[in-house]
């Protein structure tokens, strides 16, 4: 029997963070260049701190429609995470962020994971718009947004400071109508 699972795509599936994931997230935290692309470089954290973070995430995956989920390949390899934030059911808008561990870049995993989130939020939760904020120096994320059909709607000048200088932040958006046009 072929069962369709909404949280699985062609290459990945989304799931809650498990306590046993802590070491993979801890190792990813040591990749400062990746941290800079996704968020910012934080102070170092002990392994026990990452274990506690994973324990907290595994117990508190959802806050309303805000979620933090692990991304794993269909064979069960943890490759990153995706989150939805600033979910506003009244306005029907939300933001998302994604991080793929460096060893798994450029394999279509991010596209698949974001597509799963878009499908769920647009088709199951009745959201009508998603936004993504992208640092101007993150060429991979810019290409991802455009590949997914997002439109650059704005630029916030000198918003991000990292590696000794200020950078712009781009705001990308995708409406449900654009999603339906792009994905059929």
C-alpha positions as a Markdown table, in Angstrom:
| # | Residue | x | y | z |
|---|---|---|---|---|
| 1 | Unk | 0.0 | 0.0 | 0.0 |
| 2 | Unk | 1.3 | 3.4 | -1.0 |
| 3 | Unk | 0.7 | 6.0 | 1.8 |
| 4 | Unk | 1.2 | 9.7 | 1.2 |
| 5 | Unk | 2.8 | 11.4 | 4.2 |
| 6 | Unk | 2.5 | 15.2 | 4.1 |
| 7 | Unk | 5.8 | 15.7 | 5.9 |
| 8 | Unk | 7.8 | 13.8 | 3.3 |
| 9 | Unk | 9.0 | 15.1 | -0.1 |
| 10 | Unk | 11.0 | 13.5 | -2.9 |
| 11 | Unk | 14.3 | 13.7 | -1.0 |
| 12 | Unk | 13.6 | 14.6 | 2.7 |
| 13 | Unk | 11.1 | 14.4 | 5.5 |
| 14 | Unk | 10.5 | 16.8 | 8.4 |
| 15 | Unk | 10.3 | 15.6 | 12.0 |
| 16 | Unk | 10.7 | 16.9 | 15.5 |
| 17 | Unk | 14.2 | 17.3 | 16.9 |
| 18 | Unk | 15.3 | 14.2 | 18.9 |
| 19 | Unk | 17.5 | 14.3 | 21.9 |
| 20 | Unk | 19.9 | 12.0 | 20.1 |
| 21 | Unk | 20.3 | 14.7 | 17.4 |
| 22 | Unk | 22.3 | 16.9 | 19.8 |
| 23 | Unk | 25.8 | 15.9 | 18.5 |
| 24 | Unk | 25.0 | 16.7 | 14.9 |
| 25 | Unk | 23.7 | 20.1 | 15.8 |
| 26 | Unk | 26.7 | 20.7 | 18.0 |
| 27 | Unk | 29.1 | 19.9 | 15.2 |
| 28 | Unk | 27.1 | 22.1 | 12.8 |
| 29 | Unk | 27.5 | 25.0 | 15.4 |
| 30 | Unk | 31.3 | 24.7 | 14.9 |
| 31 | Unk | 30.9 | 25.7 | 11.2 |
| 32 | Unk | 31.2 | 29.5 | 11.7 |
| 33 | Unk | 30.8 | 30.3 | 8.0 |
| 34 | Unk | 27.4 | 28.4 | 7.9 |
| 35 | Unk | 26.4 | 30.1 | 11.1 |
| 36 | Unk | 27.1 | 33.5 | 9.5 |
| 37 | Unk | 24.9 | 32.6 | 6.5 |
| 38 | Unk | 21.9 | 31.5 | 8.6 |
| 39 | Unk | 21.9 | 33.7 | 11.6 |
| 40 | Unk | 25.0 | 34.9 | 13.4 |
| 41 | Unk | 28.0 | 33.5 | 15.2 |
| 42 | Unk | 27.1 | 32.9 | 18.8 |
| 43 | Unk | 29.3 | 32.4 | 21.8 |
| 44 | Unk | 30.6 | 28.8 | 22.1 |
| 45 | Unk | 28.3 | 26.3 | 23.8 |
| 46 | Unk | 29.4 | 23.3 | 25.8 |
| 47 | Unk | 28.2 | 19.9 | 24.6 |
| 48 | Unk | 26.0 | 19.7 | 27.7 |
| 49 | Unk | 24.4 | 23.0 | 26.6 |
| 50 | Unk | 23.6 | 21.5 | 23.1 |
| 51 | Unk | 22.2 | 18.4 | 24.8 |
| 52 | Unk | 19.9 | 20.6 | 26.9 |
| 53 | Unk | 18.9 | 22.6 | 23.8 |
| 54 | Unk | 18.0 | 19.4 | 22.0 |
| 55 | Unk | 16.1 | 18.1 | 25.0 |
| 56 | Unk | 14.1 | 21.4 | 25.1 |
| 57 | Unk | 13.5 | 21.3 | 21.3 |
| 58 | Unk | 12.3 | 17.7 | 21.5 |
| 59 | Unk | 9.8 | 18.6 | 24.2 |
| 60 | Unk | 8.6 | 21.9 | 22.7 |
| 61 | Unk | 8.5 | 21.6 | 19.0 |
| 62 | Unk | 5.5 | 23.8 | 18.4 |
| 63 | Unk | 4.3 | 27.2 | 19.6 |
| 64 | Unk | 1.0 | 27.8 | 17.8 |
| 65 | Unk | 1.9 | 27.5 | 14.2 |
| 66 | Unk | 5.6 | 28.4 | 14.9 |
| 67 | Unk | 7.7 | 25.2 | 14.5 |
| 68 | Unk | 11.3 | 24.1 | 14.6 |
| 69 | Unk | 11.8 | 20.8 | 12.7 |
| 70 | Unk | 14.7 | 18.6 | 11.8 |
| 71 | Unk | 15.3 | 17.7 | 8.2 |
| 72 | Unk | 16.4 | 14.2 | 7.4 |
| 73 | Unk | 16.9 | 12.3 | 4.2 |
| 74 | Unk | 14.5 | 9.6 | 3.4 |
| 75 | Unk | 17.1 | 7.1 | 4.6 |
| 76 | Unk | 17.1 | 8.8 | 8.0 |
| 77 | Unk | 20.3 | 11.0 | 7.9 |
| 78 | Unk | 19.9 | 14.3 | 9.8 |
| 79 | Unk | 20.9 | 17.1 | 7.4 |
| 80 | Unk | 19.6 | 20.3 | 8.9 |
| 81 | Unk | 16.6 | 22.2 | 10.3 |
| 82 | Unk | 13.8 | 24.4 | 9.2 |
| 83 | Unk | 11.6 | 26.7 | 11.3 |
| 84 | Unk | 8.5 | 28.8 | 10.8 |
| 85 | Unk | 8.3 | 32.0 | 12.8 |
| 86 | Unk | 6.1 | 35.1 | 13.2 |
| 87 | Unk | 3.1 | 33.0 | 12.2 |
| 88 | Unk | 0.1 | 35.3 | 12.1 |
| 89 | Unk | -3.1 | 33.3 | 11.5 |
| 90 | Unk | -5.2 | 36.5 | 11.5 |
| 91 | Unk | -3.2 | 38.0 | 8.6 |
| 92 | Unk | -2.3 | 34.7 | 7.1 |
| 93 | Unk | 1.4 | 35.4 | 7.0 |
| 94 | Unk | 4.5 | 33.6 | 8.3 |
| 95 | Unk | 8.3 | 33.6 | 7.9 |
| 96 | Unk | 10.6 | 30.6 | 7.5 |
| 97 | Unk | 14.3 | 29.9 | 7.9 |
| 98 | Unk | 16.3 | 26.9 | 6.9 |
| 99 | Unk | 19.8 | 25.6 | 7.6 |
| 100 | Unk | 21.4 | 22.6 | 5.8 |
| 101 | Unk | 24.6 | 21.1 | 7.2 |
| 102 | Unk | 27.5 | 22.0 | 4.9 |
| 103 | Unk | 28.2 | 18.3 | 3.8 |
| 104 | Unk | 24.6 | 18.3 | 2.3 |
| 105 | Unk | 24.6 | 21.5 | 0.3 |
| 106 | Unk | 23.5 | 21.7 | -3.3 |
| 107 | Unk | 21.6 | 18.4 | -3.4 |
| 108 | Unk | 18.1 | 19.8 | -3.6 |
| 109 | Unk | 17.3 | 19.1 | 0.1 |
| 110 | Unk | 16.5 | 22.7 | 0.9 |
| 111 | Unk | 14.1 | 23.0 | -2.0 |
| 112 | Unk | 12.3 | 19.8 | -1.0 |
| 113 | Unk | 12.1 | 20.9 | 2.7 |
| 114 | Unk | 10.7 | 24.4 | 1.9 |
| 115 | Unk | 8.3 | 22.9 | -0.5 |
| 116 | Unk | 6.9 | 20.6 | 2.3 |
| 117 | Unk | 6.5 | 23.7 | 4.6 |
| 118 | Unk | 4.8 | 25.7 | 1.8 |
| 119 | Unk | 2.4 | 22.9 | 1.0 |
| 120 | Unk | 1.4 | 22.5 | 4.6 |
| 121 | Unk | 1.0 | 26.1 | 5.5 |
| 122 | Unk | -0.9 | 27.1 | 2.3 |
| 123 | Unk | -3.0 | 24.0 | 1.8 |
| 124 | Unk | -3.7 | 22.9 | 5.4 |
| 125 | Unk | -3.4 | 26.0 | 7.6 |
| 126 | Unk | -4.9 | 28.5 | 5.1 |
| 127 | Unk | -1.9 | 30.9 | 5.2 |
| 128 | Unk | -1.8 | 33.3 | 2.2 |
| 129 | Unk | 1.8 | 34.6 | 2.3 |
| 130 | Unk | 5.3 | 33.6 | 3.3 |
| 131 | Unk | 8.4 | 35.8 | 3.7 |
| 132 | Unk | 12.0 | 35.0 | 3.9 |
| 133 | Unk | 14.8 | 37.3 | 5.1 |
| 134 | Unk | 18.1 | 36.7 | 3.3 |
| 135 | Unk | 21.5 | 38.3 | 3.9 |
| 136 | Unk | 22.8 | 40.0 | 0.8 |
| 137 | Unk | 26.1 | 38.0 | 0.9 |
| 138 | Unk | 24.2 | 34.6 | 1.0 |
| 139 | Unk | 24.2 | 33.8 | -2.7 |
| 140 | Unk | 22.9 | 30.3 | -2.1 |
| 141 | Unk | 19.9 | 31.4 | -0.2 |
| 142 | Unk | 19.1 | 34.1 | -2.8 |
| 143 | Unk | 19.2 | 31.5 | -5.5 |
| 144 | Unk | 17.0 | 29.2 | -3.4 |
| 145 | Unk | 14.3 | 31.9 | -2.9 |
| 146 | Unk | 14.2 | 32.7 | -6.6 |
| 147 | Unk | 14.2 | 29.0 | -7.6 |
| 148 | Unk | 11.2 | 28.5 | -5.3 |
| 149 | Unk | 9.3 | 31.4 | -7.0 |
| 150 | Unk | 9.8 | 34.0 | -4.3 |
| 151 | Unk | 9.9 | 37.7 | -5.3 |
| 152 | Unk | 12.4 | 40.1 | -3.8 |
| 153 | Unk | 10.1 | 42.7 | -2.2 |
| 154 | Unk | 12.6 | 44.9 | -0.4 |
| 155 | Unk | 16.0 | 45.6 | 1.0 |
| 156 | Unk | 17.0 | 46.8 | 4.4 |
| 157 | Unk | 20.3 | 48.6 | 4.1 |
| 158 | Unk | 23.3 | 47.9 | 6.4 |
| 159 | Unk | 21.1 | 45.6 | 8.6 |
| 160 | Unk | 23.5 | 42.8 | 9.3 |
| 161 | Unk | 27.0 | 43.1 | 10.8 |
| 162 | Unk | 29.4 | 40.2 | 10.4 |
| 163 | Unk | 33.0 | 39.6 | 9.5 |
| 164 | Unk | 33.9 | 43.2 | 10.1 |
| 165 | Unk | 31.3 | 45.0 | 7.9 |
| 166 | Unk | 27.7 | 45.8 | 7.5 |
| 167 | Unk | 25.5 | 44.1 | 4.9 |
| 168 | Unk | 22.0 | 44.5 | 3.5 |
| 169 | Unk | 19.2 | 42.2 | 4.2 |
| 170 | Unk | 16.7 | 41.2 | 1.4 |
| 171 | Unk | 13.1 | 40.5 | 2.0 |
| 172 | Unk | 11.5 | 37.9 | -0.3 |
| 173 | Unk | 7.9 | 37.0 | -0.4 |
| 174 | Unk | 5.6 | 34.4 | -2.0 |
| 175 | Unk | 1.8 | 34.6 | -2.0 |
| 176 | Unk | -0.5 | 31.5 | -2.1 |
| 177 | Unk | -1.6 | 32.5 | -5.6 |
| 178 | Unk | 2.1 | 32.7 | -6.7 |
| 179 | Unk | 2.7 | 29.3 | -5.0 |
| 180 | Unk | -0.3 | 27.7 | -6.9 |
| 181 | Unk | 1.0 | 29.2 | -10.2 |
| 182 | Unk | 4.5 | 28.0 | -9.6 |
| 183 | Unk | 3.7 | 24.6 | -8.2 |
| 184 | Unk | 0.5 | 23.8 | -10.2 |
